[in-house]
Amino acid sequence: MSTRATDAADTRKAARERQMRRRRRRVAIGALIVVLLAALVLLVPRVILSTAAVDAAPAGPGVVVGGVYERAPVAQELPVPQLAVVAAAALCDEPAVQAALAARDDEAVVEAAGGGESFRAAVIAGAAPCISLSDPARRWVVVDKLRPLSPLDYEPANLGSLSQVTSLNGGHLRQDADAALSALGAGAAAAGVGDVAVLSSYRSYRTQVSTYAQHVDDEGQAVADAGSARPGYSEHQTGLALDMVACGRGCGGLDDFGATAQGQWVAQHAWEYGFIVRYEDGYMGVTGYESEPWHLRFIGPALAKAYHDGGFHTLEDFFGLPPAPDYAG
């Protein structure tokens, strides 16, 4: 390629990068404006002078008219400014966001929104009506004891066998999650911490029926609910979650994973590959589950980075959702 052609290509690339930076700034500014308007609505005080309190005062403020004391007129309640927070179409009106949603490219959606933190802020502020945290086909879906899958017997459309990391039970994952898992497994090996394998990955609604029933039979419902999801409430059913074990000469069990070199490396580095440890120790009051250092949930690199950088420990807190310590009924 000639020097002139190379310069032209570099110029076009730089122009595209400038355009993307401008788009991200517009989306971030739009989300910030909505957050500020919402905060202003909550902070504007109502100025109320109670008529009852004025009447009860023995010598309230007043004036003397013709030798007769008269109270000053009681101030009326001032009208509170009604600031209409527009359901910000700022993010959803972005052509790049619309195109990525239509293409079902979740990572591109987050990037077009300005990155994981801008995406999160827009969702929390109600500035992203085109984004549903209940859509089981999206990486950002939140499934917990108050947020069942819809439909309950949902089945992912793009499941595949694990391509690189060993599955001890012939498991399946969504293809994007499997690609990220392959990179994670290679990263663990390159770091010298040892091999990992998957004990459990996608589980269908029917499988979860029998899995949960077995836990109830063995442990009782209260104990089962602390460690196993009811059918239709399991992240495994999305194809985005897996249970990992450490392997050497053989493979260990789930309960051993957190204390292994692999488990400690995963806890520190899973976010770099788009995964989070979904159920951390000390957050059962939010997630409803005991600590499971082996349970990884794929949310994509951009969201996982925002999750890590923001110091979050639950998806509920990350997206501003209420705690889900128990089922509604």
PyMOL commands that set and color helices and strands:
alter all, ss='L'
color gray80, all
select helices_A, chain A and resi 3-43+51-56+95-102+106-112+116-124+175-190+205-219+221-227+235-238+254-257+261-273+284-287+301-309+315-318
alter helices_A, ss='H'
color red, helices_A
select strands_A, chain A and resi 62-65+68-71+159-161+166-167+172-174+195-200+241-247+275-279+292-298
alter strands_A, ss='S'
color yellow, strands_A
deselect
rebuild
show_as cartoon
